[in-house]
Amino acid sequence: MAIELIPLGGAGEIGKNLNLVRYNGQMLIVDCGISFPGEDLPGVDLVMPDPTYLYTCRDEVLGILLTHGHEDHVGALPYILPNLPVPVYGTPLTLALVEGKLRERHPHADLRVVQPGETFQVGEIEVEVIRVTHSIPDSVAYALHTPEGAIVFTGDFKFDHTPVDGQRTDFHQLARVGERGVLLLLSDCTNVERPGWGESESKVSDAFYTLFAQATGRILITTFASNIHRIQQAFDMAALYGRKVAILGRRMEQNVEIALQHGYLRMEPDLLINSRQLDDYPDDRLLVLTTGSQGEPLSALSQIAADEYPRLKIRPGDMVILSATPIPGNESLVWRTVNRLIRLGARVVHEKIAPVHVSGHACQEELKLMLSLLKPRYLAPIHGEPRHQALYLDLARQMGYRDEQLFLLENGSVLRIEKGVASLSEPVPAGRYLIEEGVEGVPEEVIHDRRQIAREGMLIALVTIRAQTGELMDEPQLIPRGFEWHNEAQPDMAREAIRAVLDKMLPAELSDWDNVREEISMTLRRFCRKHLSRRPLIVPIVTEV
Amino acid sequence: MAIELIPLGGAGEIGKNLNLVRYNGQMLIVDCGISFPGEDLPGVDLVMPDPTYLYTCRDEVLGILLTHGHEDHVGALPYILPNLPVPVYGTPLTLALVEGKLRERHPHADLRVVQPGETFQVGEIEVEVIRVTHSIPDSVAYALHTPEGAIVFTGDFKFDHTPVDGQRTDFHQLARVGERGVLLLLSDCTNVERPGWGESESKVSDAFYTLFAQATGRILITTFASNIHRIQQAFDMAALYGRKVAILGRRMEQNVEIALQHGYLRMEPDLLINSRQLDDYPDDRLLVLTTGSQGEPLSALSQIAADEYPRLKIRPGDMVILSATPIPGNESLVWRTVNRLIRLGARVVHEKIAPVHVSGHACQEELKLMLSLLKPRYLAPIHGEPRHQALYLDLARQMGYRDEQLFLLENGSVLRIEKGVASLSEPVPAGRYLIEEGVEGVPEEVIHDRRQIAREGMLIALVTIRAQTGELMDEPQLIPRGFEWHNEAQPDMAREAIRAVLDKMLPAELSDWDNVREEISMTLRRFCRKHLSRRPLIVPIVTEV
C-alpha cells in the first residue's frame, strides 16, 4: 500500500501549515494554520490554505493532529472544522488555546488530549507523540507509523537544553524512532540560514537582569501573546525586582489566564494588578506586559506609541523592551512604533541592540542533529520558502544524502512512497483562500481591482443615452479617484474621445450596453495610457432616459 | 552672527537627504536626494523633500554641495534645479552621474567639479572637501567654516582601510579639521545598531574567489548599479577565471560607461561582450552583471526570474549571486526573485548565507572614531530613524557628551547656534512631496483615496432625479468595486436606505446636489459599517433628467 504526503500549506512558504497523509484510503491532517496577509493583499484579514482538495477527501479524513498552538498551525480550525467535523488531537495547552478560538464558530469540537511520549492508533496509523522545544510550551513532533513505513513531522522546533519550563526535547524517543526506521522526514527549516546552534530561551533572562537593574522608571515588555516562556521570565524578573505586573491587551490576558489555569505559568497570587491600578504604584514598582510586538495598529502598544492610550502615557524614564522579532512584512509597522515611543521619550530596547529575544526555530547544527537522530530515507523540508528549502537540502547533501532522496515540495505536491521508493505524482489543486470580515473566499479578482485602484486610481465614466434615438444625452461625466488630470484640457479631450467612438457606432450596436461599456472602457484605457501614462481601473456606467 | 542648520530631508528617516546651512543671509544646500516609496504610497514613483520652505529662501541660496552620487543624495536635483538654478558642487564621478540624470530636465546646470582635499569659498563660507570611503567612489564629507565656527557633514561613510580603489578616508585632514575646532557634527548613523567595525569592501572578493572556483555554469551577479567598487571586483574575478562579462540593465550599462570614461573602472578592453553574444560562449566562460538587486519588477533579473527574459533562460548549473542587501521595504520583492530563481534550478547565494555583500555605512566603533577625530561641541545624527539617532546619542553619552550637546532632529527642525550656544528654534514647514509620472506634488488626499479603496473597496451610487419634481427616477444604481455584497439582499436594502433618506428631504434640499450627495454618502457609509463591517470609499453621482 502506498503512502501519500500532500502539503496544502506551508510548503515553499512560512505560514499556514496544513499537511495531508494518506495511507490505504485513510487520511490524517497534520496542522491546520493560517497566515496573516501582507501589503499585497489589502483589506484581507486572514489567508487559509485552499480547502477545495481537502473537502473532496472528506470521507477519508480520520482526524487532525496539532503540533503546537501557534496561529500558523491551528488558526484555520474555526473555518475547517464546521465543514469537516473530525477529532482534533493535541497536547493540553495546545487544545486549551484551540478551545478558546473555537468558542464562537464551532463550540462542540471533538478535542482529544494526547501527552508527549504517548502512542495512539487512528485507523491503521499508529501515532507517536514526541516532545520538542519551541517558543510555546507543549510543542510536539509526530511520528506516523504505517505498515509501509514511518513519516515524521518535526513541527516547529529547536533543541533547547535549558528551556524555561524544564521540559526538554525527548532525545531518547527521537533516537528510538530513528532506530525503528523513518521513511520520510518533514522538517522545519525556517532558520536554516543561521549557522551553529540557537540560544536557549533562558538566555533572555540574562538581558532582562541587566535592563531591570538599569531601569529607574516603568518597564514595558511586549512579546508574542503565546510566548508563555517569555511571560514567565518577565513574571520572575518582576518578582525579583519588586515590581507589580499589569497586562494590557485582550489576547495576552486570555493566554495568561489559560496558562495559569493549566499550570503552565507560576507566580505569587499578588503579583498581578489591574491596569486601572497603574497610577497607584510608583514607576519603579511597575512592569507592564503588553500586546503589539508586531506593531499591530489596534494593539495596546501601538496606541501607547501614538499617545492615544488613556491609562498609560509614556514619559521620559520609561523603558520599553521589544522582546520579539518583526515577522517579515511587519517591519515598517514595528519600527514606526519604536520610533514613536522614542519621540515620546522612552528608551526602547530591541533585538538588534540587546539579546532580548531568541528564535524558536532550529539553526543549522540543530537541523543536522535531528537528521542524525532520525536518519530518514527521504527528506522534504517544509515551513520555509524555496530559499530555505534549497539550503536545507544542501546541508543534507553535505551529510551524504543523494539527490534522489531529497524533495523540494510546493503546496499541492503529491509525494508518493510505494515499496520504499518515493516519487512525485501529479499535483492536486492548492493555493490560498482569503478571509475578511463577513466574507470567506474573497475572489482574487476583487483583490486585483483593489490593487489596481491603489496603484493607478480609477476613472468612472457616466454616459446617458436617449432610449429612442440611441444618441448621447449631455456630456459624459468623468470622475477620477486616486489620480488627477495633468491639466484642465484632458477631461475635455477624454469626453471628446468618448463622443467620437459613440458617434461611429450604429444604432444596433448602441442598444447593446455591454458593447457600449466595452467601447468606452477601451477608449478611456487608451486615452489614459497615452496622455497620462497611467492605467486606472475604468468603470463605465451607461444609463438611458 | 548665528548659524542655522535646517534638515528638510533625512533627519529621522533613511532617505531623501536635504540640509540647509544659513549664515548671515547666505545659504548652502548639502545634498538633494529622493526616497523610493513603500507600499504605503501606492502608485507613487518618487518622494522628495517638500521644497516649499526652500523656495521661500530662494534669494539666499548660493549653491548645492553633493557628498556622493547615490539617489538619496542627488535624486531631487532634476526637480529642484529648474526652480532654483544655482551652482552644484561635487567630485568628478558624482557630477558625471548627476549630468546624466539632468540631461532631460535641466541640461545646462552649472556643475562645478571639486577635488577631495580642496578648499573653496562660497560667499562668507569656506568649504573644505574631505575624502571618505563609502559604497560608491568619490564620496566626500564637507566642513563648512564660518566666522561663528565649523559645521561638518560626514555624508554617508565608513572607514575602509583597504578600499577597492585604494582611496582611503583622509584621516589627516579630518584630524586637522578637528584640531581647528568643530562646532556641530552632522553624522551618518544608519548602521549604529551594528557593534564593532564593518568589513572592508575588499572582503567581498574573498567570497567571490570561492564561488567562482565552485561554479560550473554561468554566474550572474546583481548589485546596486552605482556600486562601482563591486563591479570592479566582479570584472577582476571574471578576468582571473577566464569569463567574459555581459551587462544587463540600462542603469548598469550607463554607470559602467561613465566609470570607464572617467577612469573609475579598469579592465582589459576585450572583457566585455554584448548581451546578444551570450549564446556564443560556453556557460563556464560567462559572467553576467545585472540590475535588479532590489527585486524591481521591471529589472533584467526580475524578468529572468519570471522566465520572461528572451536572451537568458535560467537552467540548472547557473549560479546567481545577490551582492546587495534588500533596502527596507523591498524584502518581499527581493525574496520573491530569489525563490523564483531557485524554482528554475539556479543556485542562489546571498548575504545571509555567504559574505557576498558588505555595507557602506560606519558601525559603532567607526562612528566613535569619527567623533574622536572631530571632537565637535554639538552633535546631531542624521540619515537615520529616531531609533538610530537615539542609539547614536547613547554612544556619544558613553564618550562623555552631555545632554545639552546632543540633538535629535526631525525634518524642519531649526538648530541655531549663536555665540557658541546651540538651541532649537521654531521649526519650518517640512514633509514629503510626491512625484509620479506626469504629476509633481500628488495631493495627500489622492493617496488617502487610493489606500482606502485598496483596503476597503469602493461603492459607486448613481441616483437620477427628475428635475421638475425632485423625485427619484428609477432605482439607485449601486456598483461595488474591490468588495462584494455578503448576500443578495444587501444591495436591495442599501437602495431602500437611499430611497428612505431622499424621501425625507424637502424639495429645496433636493435641489442642493452637494447636500443630496452628502446624505447618500452618509447613508451608505452607515449601511456598510453596520451590515458589512466595512468602510468603502463612497462615490455618489447625482444626475437630473
Interface residues (C-beta under 8 A of the other chain):
Chain A: G12 G38 E39 D40 P42 G43 E193 P328 G329 E331 S332 W335 V338 N339 I342 R343 R347 V348 H350 K352 I353 E385 P386 R387 A390 L391 E437 G438 V439 V442 P443 V446 D449 R450 R451 I453 A454 R455 E456 G457 M458 I460 L462 T464 M473 Q477 I479 R481 G482 F483 E484 H486 L532 S533 R534 L537 V539 I541 T543 V545
Chain B: G12 G38 E39 D40 P42 G43 E193 P328 G329 E331 S332 W335 V338 N339 I342 R343 R347 V348 H350 K352 I353 E385 P386 R387 A390 L391 E437 G438 V439 V442 P443 V446 D449 R450 R451 I453 A454 R455 E456 G457 M458 I460 L462 T464 M473 Q477 I479 R481 G482 F483 E484 H486 L532 S533 R534 L537 V539 I541 T543 V545
